[in-house]
């Protein structure tokens, strides 16, 4: 998995977790905002540095659609969300 994909996975996991924990609160993920999430469930938040961005952009790939990241059975999964269908119906998916 590329470093950028890992960051995107981490970001999505944190956003999904934060959304579930805050009664489906929606927030903006601003330019340079970075979230890292490891397999032990630890998270790190911050703003990416130019050095970090340069390193990640070597293997980074843009996402064309929204994305949902979740854990199941000790593994991380990422699914595209074409048309933001899951995001628009988040109550059905987050179960708050």
DSSP file (Angstrom, degrees, kcal/mol; ACC not computed):
  #  RESIDUE AA STRUCTURE BP1 BP2  ACC     N-H-->O    O-->H-N    N-H-->O    O-->H-N    TCO  KAPPA ALPHA  PHI   PSI    X-CA   Y-CA   Z-CA
    1    1 A X              0   0    0      0, 0.0     5,-0.0     0, 0.0     0, 0.0   0.000 360.0 360.0 360.0 133.1    0.0    0.0    0.0
    2    2 A X     >  -     0   0    0     57,-0.1     4,-2.3     1,-0.1     5,-0.1  -0.276 360.0-114.4 -69.3 159.2    1.4    3.4   -0.9
    3    3 A X  H  > S+     0   0    0      1,-0.2     4,-2.3     2,-0.2     5,-0.2   0.905 117.3  50.2 -62.0 -41.4    2.0    5.9    1.8
    4    4 A X  H  > S+     0   0    0     52,-0.4     4,-3.0     2,-0.2    -1,-0.2   0.918 109.2  50.8 -64.5 -41.7   -0.7    8.3    0.4
    5    5 A X  H  > S+     0   0    0      1,-0.2     4,-2.9     2,-0.2    -1,-0.2   0.903 109.5  52.3 -61.6 -38.8   -3.2    5.4    0.3
    6    6 A X  H  X S+     0   0    0     -4,-2.3     4,-2.8     2,-0.2    31,-0.3   0.904 110.5  47.0 -61.7 -41.4   -2.3    4.7    3.9
    7    7 A X  H  X S+     0   0    0     -4,-2.3     4,-3.3     2,-0.2    28,-0.2   0.909 112.4  49.4 -66.7 -41.3   -2.9    8.3    4.8
    8    8 A X  H  X S+     0   0    0     -4,-3.0     4,-2.7     2,-0.2    -2,-0.2   0.918 112.4  48.4 -63.6 -42.0   -6.2    8.3    2.9
    9    9 A X  H  X S+     0   0    0     -4,-2.9     4,-2.5    -5,-0.2    -2,-0.2   0.942 113.9  47.0 -60.4 -47.2   -7.2    5.1    4.7
   10   10 A X  H  X S+     0   0    0     -4,-2.8     4,-2.6     1,-0.2    -2,-0.2   0.929 111.9  50.1 -61.2 -46.1   -6.2    6.6    8.0
   11   11 A X  H  X S+     0   0    0     -4,-3.3     4,-2.8    24,-0.5    -1,-0.2   0.932 111.7  47.5 -58.5 -47.9   -8.0    9.8    7.3
   12   12 A X  H  X S+     0   0    0     -4,-2.7     4,-3.0     1,-0.2    57,-0.2   0.902 110.8  51.6 -63.7 -40.6  -11.2    8.0    6.3
   13   13 A X  H  X S+     0   0    0     -4,-2.5     4,-3.0     2,-0.2     5,-0.2   0.926 112.0  46.5 -61.3 -43.8  -11.1    5.8    9.3
   14   14 A X  H  X S+     0   0    0     -4,-2.6     4,-3.6     2,-0.2     5,-0.3   0.925 113.2  48.9 -65.5 -42.5  -10.7    8.7   11.6
   15   15 A X  H  X S+     0   0    0     -4,-2.8     4,-2.5    -5,-0.2    -2,-0.2   0.915 113.9  45.8 -63.5 -42.1  -13.5   10.6    9.9
   16   16 A X  H  X S+     0   0    0     -4,-3.0     4,-2.5     2,-0.2    -2,-0.2   0.932 116.6  45.4 -65.3 -44.6  -15.8    7.6   10.1
   17   17 A X  H  X S+     0   0    0     -4,-3.0     4,-2.5    -5,-0.2    -2,-0.2   0.931 114.7  47.6 -64.0 -45.8  -14.9    7.0   13.7
   18   18 A X  H  X S+     0   0    0     -4,-3.6     4,-1.5    -5,-0.2     7,-0.3   0.898 111.3  51.8 -63.1 -39.6  -15.2   10.7   14.6
   19   19 A X  H  <>S+     0   0    0     -4,-2.5     5,-2.7    -5,-0.3     6,-0.6   0.936 111.9  45.5 -62.5 -46.0  -18.5   10.8   12.8
   20   20 A X  H ><5S+     0   0    0     -4,-2.5     3,-0.9     1,-0.2    -2,-0.2   0.892 114.2  49.3 -64.0 -38.9  -19.9    7.8   14.7
   21   21 A X  H 3<5S+     0   0    0     -4,-2.5    -1,-0.2     1,-0.2    -2,-0.2   0.718 113.1  46.8 -74.6 -20.5  -18.6    9.2   18.0
   22   22 A X  T ><5S-     0   0    0     -4,-1.5     3,-0.6    -3,-0.3    -1,-0.2  -0.171 120.3 -96.7-117.1  39.0  -20.1   12.6   17.4
   23   23 A X  T < 5S-     0   0    0     -3,-0.9    -3,-0.2     1,-0.3    -2,-0.1   0.898  85.7 -48.0  49.3  51.9  -23.6   11.7   16.3
   24   24 A X  T 3 <S+     0   0    0     -5,-2.7    -1,-0.3     1,-0.2     2,-0.2   0.797  84.0 175.1  63.7  33.2  -22.9   12.0   12.6
   25   25 A X    <   -     0   0    0     -3,-0.6     2,-0.4    -6,-0.6    -1,-0.2  -0.529  18.1-148.9 -67.4 133.2  -21.1   15.4   12.9
   26   26 A X        +     0   0    0     -2,-0.2     2,-0.3    -4,-0.0    -1,-0.0  -0.892  20.8 173.1-108.4 135.3  -19.7   16.3    9.5
   27   27 A X        -     0   0    0     -2,-0.4     2,-0.3   -12,-0.0    -8,-0.0  -0.887  31.9-102.0-135.4 168.1  -16.6   18.4    9.1
   28   28 A X        -     0   0    0     -2,-0.3     2,-0.8     1,-0.0    -2,-0.0  -0.684  17.9-144.0 -91.7 143.7  -14.3   19.6    6.4
   29   29 A X        -     0   0    0     -2,-0.3     3,-0.1     4,-0.0   -18,-0.0  -0.884  32.7-150.7-106.1  97.1  -10.9   18.1    5.7
   30   30 A X    >   -     0   0    0     -2,-0.8     3,-2.1     1,-0.2     2,-0.0  -0.070  28.2 -69.9 -72.9 166.5   -8.8   21.1    4.8
   31   31 A X  T 3  S+     0   0    0      1,-0.3    -1,-0.2    16,-0.0     3,-0.1  -0.296 121.1  10.2 -53.9 129.0   -5.8   21.4    2.5
   32   32 A X  T 3  S+     0   0    0      1,-0.3    16,-2.9    -3,-0.1    -1,-0.3   0.284  88.7 143.7  83.1 -10.4   -2.8   19.8    4.0
   33   33 A X  E <   -A   47   0A   0     -3,-2.1     2,-0.4    14,-0.2    -1,-0.3  -0.397  29.7-170.2 -63.3 137.9   -4.7   18.1    6.8
   34   34 A X  E     -A   46   0A   0     12,-3.0    12,-2.0    -3,-0.1     2,-0.4  -0.994  17.3-177.4-137.4 136.6   -3.3   14.7    7.5
   35   35 A X  E     -A   45   0A   0     -2,-0.4   -24,-0.5   -28,-0.2     2,-0.4  -1.000   8.1-164.3-131.8 131.8   -4.4   11.8    9.6
   36   36 A X  E     -A   44   0A   0      8,-3.0     8,-2.2    -2,-0.4     2,-0.4  -0.944   6.0-175.4-116.5 140.3   -2.4    8.6   10.1
   37   37 A X  E     -A   43   0A   0     -2,-0.4     6,-0.2   -31,-0.3     2,-0.2  -0.993   6.7-160.4-137.2 125.1   -3.9    5.4   11.4
   38   38 A X    >   -     0   0    0      4,-2.2     3,-2.1    -2,-0.4    -2,-0.0  -0.535  36.4 -99.6-104.6 174.8   -2.0    2.3   12.1
   39   39 A X  T 3  S+     0   0    0      1,-0.3    -1,-0.1    -2,-0.2    -2,-0.0   0.640 119.2  62.5 -68.8 -13.9   -3.1   -1.3   12.6
   40   40 A X  T 3  S-     0   0    0      2,-0.1    -1,-0.3     0, 0.0    34,-0.0   0.481 119.7-107.4 -87.1  -2.2   -3.0   -1.0   16.4
   41   41 A X  S <  S+     0   0    0     -3,-2.1     2,-0.2     1,-0.3    -2,-0.1   0.530  72.3 141.8  90.5   6.4   -5.7    1.7   16.2
   42   42 A X        -     0   0    0      2,-0.0    -4,-2.2     1,-0.0     2,-0.3  -0.558  33.0-158.4 -80.6 146.7   -3.4    4.6   17.0
   43   43 A X  E     -A   37   0A   0     -6,-0.2     2,-0.4    -2,-0.2    -6,-0.2  -0.936  11.5-167.3-126.3 150.5   -4.0    7.9   15.2
   44   44 A X  E     -A   36   0A   0     -8,-2.2    -8,-3.0    -2,-0.3     2,-0.3  -0.999  10.0-166.5-134.6 134.7   -1.9   10.9   14.5
   45   45 A X  E     +A   35   0A   0     -2,-0.4     2,-0.3   -10,-0.2   -10,-0.2  -0.873  27.4 106.9-120.4 151.2   -3.2   14.2   13.2
   46   46 A X  E     -A   34   0A   0    -12,-2.0   -12,-3.0    -2,-0.3     2,-0.5  -0.986  64.3 -69.0 172.4-166.9   -1.5   17.2   11.8
   47   47 A X  E     -A   33   0A   0     -2,-0.3   -14,-0.2   -14,-0.2   -15,-0.1  -0.964  52.9-113.7-113.9 129.3   -0.7   19.3    8.7
   48   48 A X        -     0   0    0    -16,-2.9     2,-0.1    -2,-0.5   -15,-0.0  -0.327  27.6-132.9 -66.0 139.6    1.6   17.7    6.2
   49   49 A X     >  -     0   0    0      1,-0.1     4,-2.7    -2,-0.0     5,-0.2  -0.412  24.0-109.1 -83.6 166.0    5.0   19.3    5.7
   50   50 A X  H  > S+     0   0    0      2,-0.2     4,-2.6     1,-0.2     5,-0.2   0.888 122.0  51.7 -62.0 -38.8    6.5   20.0    2.2
   51   51 A X  H  > S+     0   0    0      2,-0.2     4,-2.1     1,-0.2    -1,-0.2   0.925 111.6  46.3 -63.7 -44.6    9.0   17.2    2.8
   52   52 A X  H  > S+     0   0    0      2,-0.2     4,-2.4     1,-0.2    -2,-0.2   0.909 113.1  49.2 -63.6 -42.9    6.2   14.8    3.7
   53   53 A X  H  X S+     0   0    0     -4,-2.7     4,-2.6     1,-0.2    -2,-0.2   0.920 109.7  51.3 -63.3 -44.2    4.1   15.8    0.7
   54   54 A X  H  X S+     0   0    0     -4,-2.6     4,-0.5     1,-0.2    -1,-0.2   0.904 111.8  47.5 -60.5 -41.5    7.0   15.5   -1.7
   55   55 A X  H >< S+     0   0    0     -4,-2.1     3,-0.8     1,-0.2     4,-0.3   0.919 115.4  44.4 -66.0 -43.8    7.7   11.9   -0.4
   56   56 A X  H >X S+     0   0    0     -4,-2.4     3,-1.5     1,-0.2     4,-1.1   0.853 103.2  63.8 -71.3 -34.7    4.1   10.9   -0.6
   57   57 A X  H 3< S+     0   0    0     -4,-2.6    -1,-0.2     1,-0.3    -2,-0.2   0.662  86.5  74.7 -66.6 -14.8    3.4   12.4   -4.0
   58   58 A X  T << S+     0   0    0     -3,-0.8    -1,-0.3    -4,-0.5    -2,-0.2   0.824 118.4  14.0 -65.3 -30.4    6.0   10.0   -5.5
   59   59 A X  T <4 S+     0   0    0     -3,-1.5    -2,-0.2    -4,-0.3    -1,-0.2   0.345  98.7 125.8-125.3   3.2    3.5    7.1   -5.2
   60   60 A X     <  -     0   0    0     -4,-1.1     2,-0.4   -56,-0.1    -3,-0.0  -0.315  37.4-166.2 -70.4 147.4    0.2    9.0   -4.5
   61   61 A X        -     0   0    0     -2,-0.0     2,-0.0   -59,-0.0    -2,-0.0  -1.000  21.8-120.6-132.5 131.2   -2.9    8.4   -6.6
   62   62 A X        -     0   0    0     -2,-0.4     2,-0.4     1,-0.1     0, 0.0  -0.365  23.1-126.0 -69.5 150.8   -5.9   10.7   -6.6
   63   63 A X        -     0   0    0      1,-0.1    -1,-0.1    -2,-0.0     4,-0.1  -0.826  11.9-160.2 -95.4 135.0   -9.3    9.3   -5.6
   64   64 A X  S    S+     0   0    0     -2,-0.4     2,-0.2     2,-0.1    -1,-0.1   0.714  73.0  28.2 -85.6 -22.1  -12.1    9.9   -8.1
   65   65 A X  S    S-     0   0    0      1,-0.2    17,-0.2    17,-0.1    -2,-0.0  -0.715  96.5 -76.4-128.6 175.8  -14.9    9.3   -5.6
   66   66 A X  E     -B   81   0B   0     15,-0.9    15,-2.9    -2,-0.2     2,-0.4  -0.255  50.8-143.1 -64.7 167.1  -15.7    9.5   -2.0
   67   67 A X  E     -B   80   0B   0     13,-0.3     2,-0.4    14,-0.1    13,-0.2  -0.990  14.5-158.5-140.8 146.3  -14.2    6.8    0.1
   68   68 A X  E     -B   79   0B   0     11,-3.0    11,-3.0    -2,-0.4     2,-0.4  -0.992  12.2-170.6-122.7 131.3  -15.2    4.8    3.2
   69   69 A X  E     +B   78   0B   0     -2,-0.4     2,-0.3   -57,-0.2     9,-0.2  -0.978  14.5 160.1-123.9 135.6  -12.6    3.1    5.3
   70   70 A X  E     -B   77   0B   0      7,-2.2     7,-2.9    -2,-0.4     2,-0.4  -0.972  33.8-120.3-150.2 162.6  -13.4    0.6    8.1
   71   71 A X  E     +B   76   0B   0     -2,-0.3     2,-0.3     5,-0.2     5,-0.2  -0.858  31.2 165.0-105.4 141.4  -11.9   -2.2   10.2
   72   72 A X  E >   -B   75   0B   0      3,-2.2     3,-1.5    -2,-0.4    -2,-0.0  -0.912  68.6  -3.7-154.9 129.0  -13.3   -5.7   10.2
   73   73 A X  T 3  S-     0   0    0     -2,-0.3     3,-0.1     1,-0.3    -2,-0.0   0.822 128.5 -56.8  60.1  32.1  -11.7   -8.8   11.6
   74   74 A X  T 3  S+     0   0    0      1,-0.3     2,-0.3   -34,-0.0    -1,-0.3   0.547 116.7 106.5  79.0   6.7   -8.5   -6.9   12.4
   75   75 A X  E <   -B   72   0B   0     -3,-1.5    -3,-2.2     2,-0.0     2,-0.4  -0.846  67.5-123.9-117.7 155.3   -8.0   -5.7    8.8
   76   76 A X  E     -B   71   0B   0     -2,-0.3     2,-0.3    -5,-0.2    -5,-0.2  -0.806  28.0-170.2 -95.4 138.4   -8.4   -2.3    7.2
   77   77 A X  E     -B   70   0B   0     -7,-2.9    -7,-2.2    -2,-0.4     2,-0.4  -0.952   9.2-161.7-127.7 148.7  -10.8   -2.0    4.2
   78   78 A X  E     -B   69   0B   0     -2,-0.3     2,-0.4    -9,-0.2    -9,-0.2  -0.998   9.5-179.1-129.7 132.9  -11.4    0.8    1.8
   79   79 A X  E     -B   68   0B   0    -11,-3.0   -11,-3.0    -2,-0.4     2,-0.1  -0.992  26.5-121.5-130.8 138.8  -14.4    1.1   -0.4
   80   80 A X  E     -B   67   0B   0     -2,-0.4     2,-0.3   -13,-0.2   -13,-0.3  -0.447  14.5-150.1 -73.6 153.4  -15.2    3.8   -3.0
   81   81 A X  E >   -B   66   0B   0    -15,-2.9     3,-2.3    -2,-0.1   -15,-0.9  -0.672  14.6-158.7-124.7  74.2  -18.5    5.7   -2.5
   82   82 A X  G >  S+     0   0    0     -2,-0.3     3,-1.2     1,-0.3     4,-0.1  -0.291  79.6   3.2 -58.1 131.3  -19.6    6.7   -6.0
   83   83 A X  G 3  S-     0   0    0      1,-0.2    -1,-0.3     2,-0.1     5,-0.1   0.622 115.2 -89.2  69.9  11.4  -21.9    9.7   -5.9
   84   84 A X  G <> S+     0   0    0     -3,-2.3     4,-2.8     1,-0.1    -1,-0.2   0.811  79.7 151.7  55.0  32.7  -21.5    9.9   -2.1
   85   85 A X  H <> S+     0   0    0     -3,-1.2     4,-1.3     1,-0.2    -2,-0.1   0.921  71.6  42.1 -60.9 -45.9  -24.4    7.5   -1.7
   86   86 A X  H  4 S+     0   0    0      2,-0.2     7,-0.3     1,-0.2    -1,-0.2   0.898 114.5  51.8 -68.9 -38.7  -23.2    6.1    1.6
   87   87 A X  H >4 S+     0   0    0      1,-0.2     3,-1.4     2,-0.2    -2,-0.2   0.924 109.6  49.3 -62.2 -43.6  -22.2    9.5    2.8
   88   88 A X  H 3< S+     0   0    0     -4,-2.8    -1,-0.2     1,-0.3    -2,-0.2   0.787 119.8  37.9 -66.6 -27.1  -25.6   10.9    2.0
   89   89 A X  T >X S+     0   0    0     -4,-1.3     3,-1.9    -5,-0.2     4,-0.8  -0.167  76.0 141.2-111.8  37.4  -27.2    8.0    3.8
   90   90 A X  H X>  +     0   0    0     -3,-1.4     4,-3.0     1,-0.3     3,-0.6   0.768  62.0  66.3 -57.6 -28.6  -24.7    7.8    6.6
   91   91 A X  H 3> S+     0   0    0      1,-0.2     4,-1.1     2,-0.2    -1,-0.3   0.845  99.7  52.1 -61.0 -32.4  -27.3    7.0    9.3
   92   92 A X  H <4 S+     0   0    0     -3,-1.9    -1,-0.2    -6,-0.2    -2,-0.2   0.777 118.8  36.0 -71.6 -26.4  -27.9    3.7    7.6
   93   93 A X  H << S+     0   0    0     -4,-0.8    -2,-0.2    -3,-0.6    -1,-0.2   0.745 118.2  45.6-100.5 -28.3  -24.2    2.8    7.6
   94   94 A X  H  < S-     0   0    0     -4,-3.0    -3,-0.2   -75,-0.0    -2,-0.1   0.687  85.7-148.4 -94.9 -18.6  -23.0    4.3   10.9
   95   95 A X     <        0   0    0     -4,-1.1    -3,-0.1    -5,-0.4    -4,-0.1   0.841 360.0 360.0  60.9  38.9  -25.8    3.0   13.1
   96   96 A X              0   0    0     -5,-0.2    -1,-0.1   -72,-0.0    -4,-0.1   0.476 360.0 360.0 -83.7 360.0  -25.9    5.9   15.6
